[in-house]
């Protein structure tokens, strides 16, 4: 779907050279809170609230970075971040965000760098494990009983992540592995109430992710699984509550997004594999909108496994197993007035892949319900067009070149898409697209 919203604050900095097998363990609660009440800010507000279990940040501006494998573990302890803005008047570009993570490793050089293994059997990489038992939560609340006013582009985000690994190489090759096991529950919530945004667009997202790995550049992982992800137990929940707000400029985007496993890899130059197993309680994304004046895009997106390769000069392999529910809900109840073209979207996916695969190199299996629902009522289009998209897909793949024996299978309940639109006026036109798809494959 997309990369994580926020980058963790650097806590451990290592220059070019060699580091071997760092180990981090957290077994205690980690909590942070920011509250802004009755604040006047004429040059904008930049507020970031973070709670992070374990963080390794590596900067290697020159030379090579070599590592034998890092280990990060969080136990049965809660990790939470909360931000609140009440009764405030803000002018200028602003951002209010929360981020809660169990484990985070980011290797992001600023100059030429190559990564190498400490031996022929262990490539660069790390092992990350959360839980079980410690919930990871992020909550951002703007407005409640007291109104807020923002003038200028405004960002309001909340992100709750189990494990995150980010690697990149500006030149040379990147040899790595990432093993992630998430056994916690991630919940991200954005509450936007009684707030006016004018003179700029609103971008707001609640994002809950079990495991995420991103590796940019040329990958050299001959004989290894580059990304192995297991998401079990609690599941991921993303909620956006949007009520009593007025969006007076165009280009707004509000989304609730829940993902089990996410892997985005660069160009593979050798045998490279992605393995994803999602068996958590469910991925649930819900956007609730009421009593507002709006325009732009409003959506809920839930996915079990998401993976991609930028390109491949070698052999790339994929194994996605989604064994739990993906549920997306968009609930709109009036009075809601549109002041420009508006799209409401509900998207639920079991497994999603894009990229190039080797011959006999791909499997997608979905065995639980994939459910997308849009309920729209009490909307006055005011002469502007509206679009309602509702899509549930068990397995979807966009392939570059024919992979040969690519296998997609759907068992169990399967996909369901439902749209209900009532008591509404769309004098500018209404487009409603509703689709339930078992397997989808496009080859180019």
N, C-alpha and C positions, 0 to 999 in steps of 0.2 A: 504494500500500500504506500507507505512513505517512511522516511527516516524518523528517528525520535525527535520530539519537539525541542528538547533542551540538551545542552552539554553539561556534564557535571563539573563542579568547581575543582580545579586541580589541587589535590592534596599531596601527591607524591610526584616529584619531578626528578627525572633521571636523564643525564646527558648522553651523548654518544659513547659507545664502549660496550661493556659486557655486564649483564646482571643475570643471576641464576636463581630461579625458583623462589620468588617472593611468596610468602604465605600470610594471608589475612583472615582473621576470624572475629565475628561479632556475635555475642550472646546476650546483649543488653538492649533495652529500648532506645530508639533514636528518634527524637521529635524536634520539630521547629515550628515557630508561629510568628507571623507578621500581621499587625493590625494597624490600619490607617483609618482614623475617624475624624470627620469634620476638618479635612485638610484642604487648603487652597494651594495649588501648584501651577504657576504660570508658565513653566518650561517643561511640563510633562512629569510623569512618574515612572521610574524604572524600579520595580520591586520583584525580586526573585527569592523565593523561600525554598531551601533544599534540605532534605534529610537523606543521608547516604550511608549505607552500611559499610562497604569497603570500596575504596577507590585507588586505582593505580593509573597515573597519567605519565606517559613517557614522551619526552621530546628529544629527538636525536638530530640536531641540525646538520651534522656532517658525519661521514664515515658509516660504520655499520652498527646495528644493534643486535645483540645475540642474547637469547634467553632459553633456558631449559624447560620452561613451563611454570606458570604462576598458579596459585590456588587461592580462591576466595570463597568463604563460607559464611552464611548467616544462619543463626539458629531460630528457635521458636520465639522470636522477639518482634514486637511491632515496630514498624518504621513509618512515620507519618509526617506530613508537612501541611500547614494550613495558612492561608492568607485571606484577609478580609479588608475590604474598602467600603466605608459607610459615610454617607452624607458629605461627599467631597466634590470639589470643583477643580477640574484639571484642564489645562490648555497645553497643546503640544503633543507630539508623539509619545505614547505611553504603553507600558507593558506591566502586567501583573501576572505572575506565574508561580506555580508550585511544582516541585519535582521530588519524588521519593523513589529511591532505588535500593535494591538489596546489594548487588555487586556491579561494579563498573570498572572496565579497563579500556583505556584509550591510548593508542600509539599513533600519534599524528605529527610527523616530522614537518619542519618548515623549510627544508632544503633537500638536496640529493641524499638519498639513503637507501641502503639495501638491508634486508633482513636475512639472517642465516640461522641454521640450526646448530645446536651444541653437539649433535652427533648425527649419524646417518639414520638413526631410528626415531629421534624425537624432534619434530619440527617446532618452530616457534609457536607459542600459543598459551592458552590458560584453561583452567577448569573452574567453573563457577557453579555453586549450589546454594539454593535458598530453602529454608524451612526443614521439615514442615511445621506449620502452626503459627508463624508470625505474619499477620496481615500487613500489606504495604499499601498505604493510602495517601492520596494527594487531593486536597480540596481548596478550590479558589472561589471565593464568594465576593461578588461586587454588587452592592446594593441590597437592601432588604426593606425595612419599614421606612428608612430614610433615603431620599433620592440622591443619585450621583449625576454629574454632568461631565462628559469628556468631549473635548474639541481637538480633532486631529486623529490620525491613524491610531487605533487602539487594539492591543493584543491582550487577551485574557485566556490563560492556559492552565491545565493541570495534567501532570503525567505521573503515572505509577508504573514502575518497571521492576521485574524480578531480577533478570540478568542482562547486562548490556556489554558488548565487546565491539570496539571500533578500531580498525587497523587501516593504514594507508601507506603507500609508497609512491613518491613522485617520480622515481626512476628505478631501474633494476627490477628485481622480482621480490615477491612477498611469499615466503614459505611459512605456513602457520596451521594450527588447528585450534578450534574453539569447541569445548565441551560444556554444555549448559544444561542444568537440571533445576527446574523451578517447581517447588513444592508449596508455594505460598499463594495467597489470594491477593490480586492487585485490583484496587478500586480507585478510579479517578473521577472527580466530580467538579463541574463548573456550575455555579448558580449565578445567574445574571438577572437582577430584578430592579425595577424602577430606575432605570438608567437611560439617559439620552446620549447618543453618540452622533456628533455633527462635524462637518469639515474634514472628514476622513472616514476610512472603512474600519469595520470591526472584524477582526479575525480571532476566532475563539475555538478551542478544542479541548475536550477531555479525552485523554489517551491512556488506555491500560494495556500493558504488554507483558507477557510471561517471559519470553526469551527473545533477544535481538542481537544479531551479529551483522556487522557491515565491514567489508574488506575491499578497498579500492586499489586499482593498479593491476599489475600482472601477477597472477598467482602461479606458484610452482609447488605443487603438493603431490608429487608422484607417489601413488600408492596409498594415499591417506584420505580419510574423511575430513574435509576442511571444516565443516560445521555439523556438529551433532547436538540436537536439541530435544529435550524431553520436558513437556509441560503437563504436570499432573495435579491432582487434588483440587484446589479451591476454584480455579478459573479466574477470568478477567471480566471486570464490569466497568463500563464508562457511561456516565450520566451527565446530560446537559439539561438544566432547567432554565427556561428563558421566559420571563413574565414581566409585563408592565414596562417594556422597553420601547424606545423610539429610535430607529436607525434612519437618520436624515440624509445620509450620503449613500452612493452606490458602491458596489464591489464588496459586499459583506460576505463572510464565510463562517458558518458555525457548524461544528461536527462533533459527534461522539464516536469514538473509535476504540474497539476492543480486538486485540490480536493475541493468539496463543504463542506461536513461534514465527519469527521473522528473520530471514537470511537474505542479504543482498551482497553478492560477491562480484568481483571484477572480472578480468579476462583470464581464463584458465589456459595455461600453456602445457599442462600435463594432466594426468588422471586426477580429477578433483570431484568429490562427492558431497552432497548435502543430504542429511538424514534428519527428518522431523517427525516426532511422535507427539500428538496432542490428545491427551486423555483426561483433561481437567473437567471440572464440573460443567462449565459452559463459558463461551464468550458472549457477553450481553452488552449491546450498545443501545441506549435509549435517549432520544431527544424529545423534550416536552416543551411546546411553545403555546403561549396563550396571552391574550390581552395586550397586543403589541402592534406597532407599525413597523413593517420590515420590507426588505428586498434582498436579493442575492441568493446564496445557496445554503440550505439547511439539510443536514443529513445525519444518518446513523449507519455505521459500518461495523460489521462483526465478521471475523475470519479466524479459522483454526490455524492453518499453516500458510505462510506466504514466503515464496522464495524466488530469486532471480539470479541470472548470470548476465553480466554486461556483454560478454562475447566469449568465444572458445576457439583456441587453436589446438586443443588436445581432446581428451575424453572427459566429459562431464556427466555425472550420474545424479539422479534424484530419487529419493524415497520419501513420500509424504503419506502419513497415516493420521487421519482425523477421526477420532473415536468419541467425539462429544458434540454438543449442540452449538450452533452459531445462531444467535437471535438478534435481529435488529428491529427497532421500533421507532417510528416517527409519529408523534401524537400532537396534532394541532387542533386547538379548540378556541373558538371566537370569544370576543370579537378580535379578529386579526385583519388589519388593513394593509394592502400592498401599495407601496409608493414607487415601485419600478418592477421590472420582470423578476420573478422569483421561482426557484426550483426547490422542491422537497424530494429527498431521496432516501430510500431504505435499501441497504445492500447487505446480504448475508452470503458468506462463502465458506465452504469446507476447506478445500485446498486450492491454492493459486500459484501458478508458476509462469515465468517468462524467461526466454533465453534459448540457448543452443544445447542440445543433448547428444550424447554418443549413441551409436546403434545399440538397441536393447538397453537404453540407459535411463528409463523413466517409469515410475509407478506413482499413481495417485489413488488412494482408497478412502472413501467416506462412508461411515456406517452409522451416523446419527442424524437427527433432524436438523435441517438448515431452513430457517424461518425468517422471512422478511415481511414486515407489516407497515402499512401507511394508513393512518386514520386522520382525515382532514375534514373539519367542519367549522362553520361560522366564519369563513374567509370572504372578505370583500376585495375583489381584484382591482377595483377603481380604474378600470380601463386598461390595466396592464396584464400581460400574459403570465400564465402560471404553468408549471410542469411538475408532474408527480411521477417519479420513477421508483418502481418496487421490483427488486430482483433477488432471487434466491438461487444460487448455483452450488452444487455439491463439489464438482471438480472443474477447474478451468485452467487451460494452458495456452500460452501464446508462444509458438515455436519458430525459431529461425532455422529453416532447413528441416527436412523430414528426418525424424529420429529413428525410423524403423519400427520396432516393436514397443511403442509407448502404450502403457496399460492404464486405463482409467476404470474404476469400479465404484458403484453406488449400491449399498445395501441398507437395510433398516428402514427408517421412516422416510428418508429422502427430503427433497426440497419442497417448500411451500411458500408462495408469494400471494399476499392478500392486500388489496387497496380498497378502502371505503372512503368515498367523498360525498359529503351531504351538506345541505343547508348553506350553500355557498353561491357566490355570484362572481363569474369570470367573464365580464363583457369584453375583455381583451383577448379571450381565448384560453382554452385549457387543453393541455396535452397530457394524457395519462398512459404510461407504459408499464405493464405488469408482466413479469416473466418468471417461471420456475423451470430450471434447467438441471438435468442430471449431470451430463458430461459435456463440456464445451472445449473444442480444440481448434485453434487457428494456426495455419502453417504459411509462412511467407519466405 
